[in-house]
Amino acid sequence: MNASVKVLLRGSSLLAALIVLHPTVFASVDDAQSFALQAAEPYVKEGFQVREDYWGGDLGSGEKKAVRQQLFKGNEYWFWLGTEVERAKISVHIYDSDGKLAEEPDGWQKGHFAAAHVIPKTTGSYFVIVNIEESPEERTHWALVYGFR
Amino acid sequence: MIPFPKYLKLSAIAASGLILCAQGAQVPQHIDIKQLSKTVEDVVVPLPNEIFGALNKLGAVNWKEHVRSDKGTNFTERPRIALLLGTVIADGFIAVQAEDAPTVKEIGQRVLTLAKGIGVGNSITPHAKAIIEAADKRNWDGVRQELDRTQNSVQQAMNEVHDEKLSQLVSLGGWLRGTEVLTSVVSKHFSADGAELLHQPDLLSYFQTRLQAMPEFNVPIIREIENALGQVKPLIDVGKARIPPESVKKINEITTRLGGGITTRD
């Protein structure tokens, strides 16, 4: 068999293997980010500037992650969390530097999207707690974006 | 026997108590911050316009007097270019606050030149073009968005080639310039709320840690910034106390000196 046929065959079997693999194998934090941005979309019309920078990673079901963020009194912030795992249930909540819940009551949680709203009473560090409450996957990608006005 | 209206009232109290309990069970009202220490992610450094926006809400600011459009020195050392790039992007946000279209366009070009100098020009070209187009249309929200995209693209491109430290210097340059302008504005028209915007001790610690991990950058300005952050830290890490006018003035002196060091050759 000549070398080019061998390469072609090897390439075809690799392609076949890739096709039968579960789609989540190819999922990434970038996918999670696009869902987080999707959640943020309606707020742009309300004057929120959504940051390009974001946090992301993967967590097991029931695991939490804390993100520390500097917030400024006078601004209003929304944090949007997303994952590509549609059957996952996720949440996001915001605490001040004393560990006291600091968010407004209009935060929401809809399956693989969640959002939290904060109007900081003081300028300083806040903790954003990301939680993968339930997920059918062993590891669930997440991404958190925020916007301010 | 309990009278019906009182029964109703008690039921309502019990029901609201149950609702509160249910919410309390779902979302804890308090968490132990100390327990989080191992799971805390790094901060996302705020954009200068995040601070400027909060500052604007405290009263009218004459942004025009803070606009800076000099082209500055051309450096060859990559850490110096990275710091300068951060300050130039911050200058872009200031020019947007001042709605100064010619300066915004100059800054768009300058950002592109600096990005090329650091080897990430390709990822910036479309953003520089978009900044100039949005400035022509006086679409200020568009310029702000593009400046954020520019900084993000520069940093992503640097991270991809494992130049994370240079990426952090871009953020630091922007933060220093933002702090210089913030303290200048607050020094001129002091208010406790304005001074409170300087309460950023964790962010300062973040930069200090990053600078300590850059011993290979044998550039005097980097060490100067490292020392200066040590002087600024006690002035802003005041807990729940207020930051006095003298501290704001002192921080302004320090950041102005550093700003001069970033833009001019040693």
Interface residues (C-beta under 8 A of the other chain):
Chain A: Q49 R51 E52 D53 Y54 W55 G57 K64 K65 A66 V67 R68 Q69 Q70 F72 K73 G74 N75 S91 H93 Y95 S97 D98 G99 K100 L101 T122 T123 G124 S125 F127 I129 Y146 F148 R149
Chain B: V27 P28 Q29 H30 I31 D32 I33 L36 T39 V40 E41 D42 V43 V44 V45 P46 L47 N49 E50 I51 G53 A54 L55 K57 L58 D141 R144 Q145 D148 R149 Q151 N152 Q155 D193 E196 L197 L198 H199 Q200 P201 D202 L203
